[in-house]
């Protein structure tokens, strides 16, 4: 049976594993630091800013200066209720206030940090999302697949087999889909694909192409418009049900291809009904072509004729001939076709019905 496949072995080389891991760790660490930014900022201001202020007040009150390198260390001691080593409690009120305020700041930093850590530790789902986003942030010249339903997931599988780097986007992935994407090493962004922020997380400004696979034409239009605005050079492929809508997408938004799953499947179903297997069709210079496979039937008008005569008379190309399970690519034109032979034929689509009819009747 003919299957619609695109096989490009070694189409892309993935980035070096070590470099990729280091880049992911860097992005994830940056995101983690951002989650703890409040206690970290307060701690840095208290130790360095507070230390500098304490040093200036101390110099103004006592006429001598504490080395700058010691001041942050002294503030840490005050925040941890240890006081300043070998220094008694100062009588000056402007210095004494540090001995009461710094412990409160220390309690805030520790308390807030513990709360943030507990939330991060127990909210594993959010951490997983952050890690996926960190991985996606390291990709360049990758493919983004928006919508990982039945069609989108198959697109991802095919691209993964070709060794392309992929980022998936979906508002709510079906059960088991995320696990399969993880097994394929495909990061998934669970968010609204119409959002500019979501597209940025998927690395759209650096992507080579975007495949929009949802079944909602309106949503696909919104995503396409936003993506084209964010990356004018992006290659965009859109799934669509409405042929008029498809033509408008190509004309006004520069979409590379607009495909309908039903349109692609219809020839295959129709061909199966008449005993012909039709592979992917395509258009060149306004003419639709198809690759078909058929088994020569008893009584077929094709039987008894040579391959060369059939090709010349029907203006088609027989690219493969098989008899007794011995296939031959680009068969010799002198071979005479017999009932039971299998032919793979490349021809204009308009001839498909005629060929099928000739195969069934004289």
N, C-alpha and C positions, 0 to 999 in steps of 0.2 A: 504493500500500500504506500502511495506517495504521501509524504508528510511535508508540510511547509516548515522548512528549517533554514536557518542561516548559520553556517558553521565557518568560523574564522579562527582557527587555532592560533594561539599566541598573538591574538589581536592587540593586546596591550600587556605591558609589563607593569606589575604593581610596584609601588615604591618599596625601597629597601625596608625589610621588616623592622630592623633596629631603629632606623630613622623614624619610621612611622610610629612605633611605640613611644619613642621619646617625645615626638610632637603631640601625640594624644595625651601623654602624661602631663605635658606642659599646659595644654588647653584645659584639661580636667583640674589640674592644680589651681590654675587661675580662677576657674569657676568655683572651686571649693573655697578659695581665699575670699572671693566675692561674697559667699554666704556668711563668712565670719568677719566681714569688713568692719562692722560697728565696734565690737570689742577690740579688734586689732588697731583701728584708728584711734580709739580712746586711749589704749595702752601706749601707743607711740607718742601721742600728744602729751600724755601725762609724764612719761619718762624723759623725753627730750625737751619738749616745750616747758614742762613744769620744772625740769632740772635747770634749764637755762635761767628761768625766772627766779628760782630759789638762789642760784649763784649770784645774780645781779643784786637781789635784795640783801643777801649776806654780805657782799662787798660794800654796799652802801651803808649797812648798819655797823660793820666791824672794821672796815678799812683794809681787809685782806680778802684775797680771792681764792675760792676753791678750784682746783684744776677741773677744766671742763670734762675731761674724760671720766672723772669720778661722779659727776652729778647724776647721770642716768642711773648708775648703780645705787646711789643713795636713795633715789626716788623709788626704785624697786624695793629696797629695804623698808621704806616707809609704807608702801602699799601692802607688804606682807606682814605688817605689825611687828617688825624687828627693830625699828628705829634706825638711826644712822650709826654705824660702828664707831665706838669710842668717842661719840659726841653726845653730851647731855642735852636734855630738852631745853631749847633756847628760851630766854625770857622775852625776847622781842616778839610782839604780837604778829608782825608781818611774816616772821619765820615760824612761829608757833602754829599758825593756821595750817601749814603744810603737814604738821604732825597729826592733824585731825581730818583733813580733807583727803589726803592720799590713801589712807586705809579704806575710806568709803569708795573711792575710785577703784581700788583693788578689788573690793567685794563686787562692784558692778561688773568689772571686766570678767572676773571668774564666773559669776552667776550667769551673765549673758552668754558667755562662751559655753558653759555647761548646757544651757537650754538649747543653743544652736546645735551643739554636738548631738544631744539626745534626739532632736527632731531629725537631723540628718541621718543618724544611725538607724532609727526605726522606720524612716520613710525611704525604704530601699528602692521603691519604684521611681521616686524623683532622682535618686542618685544614678539609677540606671539610665534615666532619660538624659541626665547631664553627661554621662559617659558616652552615650550614643551621639550626642551633639558634639562632644569633644572629638570623636572619631571623624564625624562628617566635616568638621572644621579643617581637617588636615588634607582633604581631597582637593585635587586640581584636575581639570579636564575630564571630569567624571560625568556620569549620566544620572539624572534625577528622574525617578518614576513616581508620579503623584497618583495615588489610588492603587492599593495593592489588593484588589478584589480578585475575581477569577481571571480576568484578562491581565491586570497589572502584575499579579504574582507570576504568571507565565512569562511575561516580558522580563521580569527580574531574573527568573531561572535561566532564560536563554542568554541574557547579557552576562550573568555570572559564569556560565559555561564557557563563554568567550573571553573570560578573564578581564572583563571591564570592571572598573570601580563604580559602585552604584550607591546612591542614597535614596531610601524610600520615604515617602511622606503619606500619612493617612490620618484622618481625624480619629478613627477608632478601628484598629486592626482586628480582624476576626480571630477567635480563639485558635491558637496554634500557629498563626501566621508569623507573629513576632519570633517564636521559637525557630521556625524554619528560616526566617531571615537571618537570625543570629548564627544558625549553623552554616549558612552561606557566607557569613562575614559581612552582611549588609546592614549598616546602621539605619535605624528607622526613626523618623521624627514624628511623634504622635502630636499633631496640632492641625489647625486649620490651614490648608494649603493656600488659601486666598490671602493670607497675611504676609506682608513684606518681611516681617520678622522671621516667620517660619521659613520662607524661601532663603533668607540670609543664613539661617542656621544650617540649611541643607547645602550651602555653598553655591547658590545660583549665580552670583557674580563671577565665579571661577569655573562654572560647569561648561561642558561642551554641548550638551543637549538636554532637553526636558521632554519627557513622555507623559502626557496628561491622559490618564486612563479611567477617569471616573465615568459613570453612566449619566451624569447630569450635564447637559449641554451648556446651561447657563453658568454653572460653576466652572466648567472648562474654559468658557469665554473669559470670565473674570480672571482666572489664573493666567491665561495666555496674555491678556492685556498687561497685567502687572509684571509678568516675567519679561515680556518684550521691552517694557519701560526700564526694567532693572538691568537688562543685558541685551543690547540691540543686536549683538552678533550671535546670540544663542540659537541653536538649531532646535526647533520645536515640532513635535509630532503630537497630534491631538486625536482622541477618539471622539467620534460624533455620530449621531443618528440621522440628523437632518442634512440632506445634500446641499440645500441652499445655504444653510449655515456654514457648511464646510467650504463652499466656494468663497464666501465672504471672509472667512478666516484666512484663506490663502491670499486673497487679493489685498486686504487692508492691513493684516497683521504680519504678513511675510512668513506664515507658517509653512514649514517644509512639506509636511504631509498631514492630511486629515483622513483618518481611516474609520470605517464602520465595521464593527465585528459582524453584523448581520450581512452586510454587502460582501465581506470576505468569505463568509461561510456559505452564502447562497449558491454560488457556482458548484461548490463541493457537494452539497446536498442534491442539486439538480443533476450533476454528473453521475452521482451514485445511483440515482433513480433510473438512468438509462444505461448503466453499466460502464461508465467512464469515470476514472478518477482524475480530478482536476486539481493541479497544484496552484500555487499563488499566481494570480494574473497581474500584469503590469501594462502600463501604457507608454508607448514611445511614438513621438511625433503624431499624436492623436489617434493612434491605432492600438487597440487592446489585444495583447498576446497572452497565451496560456500554454502551460506544459501539461500534457495529459498522458495517462497510461491506459491502454485498453488491451484486452485479450481478443485475438481474432476469432470470431465465431464461425461455426459451420455454416456455410452458405453466404458468408460475408463477401461483398464485392471487392474487398481488399485481397482475399485469398487468390492465389494463382498469379498474382502480379509481382514483378520485381520491386525491390525497394526504390531503385532509381526511377522506375516508371511512376510509382505512386507519388514520389516527391515532385517530379516534374509536372504531372497532371494536376495534382492537388495544390501545388505551390506551398508545400510544407516541408519540414525537416524532421526525419526520423533519426533521433539521436541515440537510440538504443534498441537493439533487437535481442530477444531471448527465446531460445528453443531448448527444451529439455534441461531447463535450469542452467543454461550456459549463456549468460548475457554477453553482448558484444557492443561496446560503445562505438559510435560512428560506423555502423555496419557497411559492408561493401554493397554497392548499388545493384550488383547482379544477384543478390540473394532473393530467392522467390519466397514470398510470404505464404505460410500454410496455416490452416485452422489450428488453434491451440498456441500459436506464437504470441508472445507479448511484445508490444511496441510502445515505446515512449516517444511521443510526438510533440514537436514545438510548432505551433501554428497560430495564425490570427484567431481570436476568440470567435469570430463570426463563422469560422469553419468547424467549430467543435460539434455543433448539432448535426451538421452535414456528415462529418466523419463518423459520429456515433450511428447515424442512420444507415450509412453505407456498410458499417460493420454488422448491422443486424439484418439487412435485406440486400438482395441484388438489385 
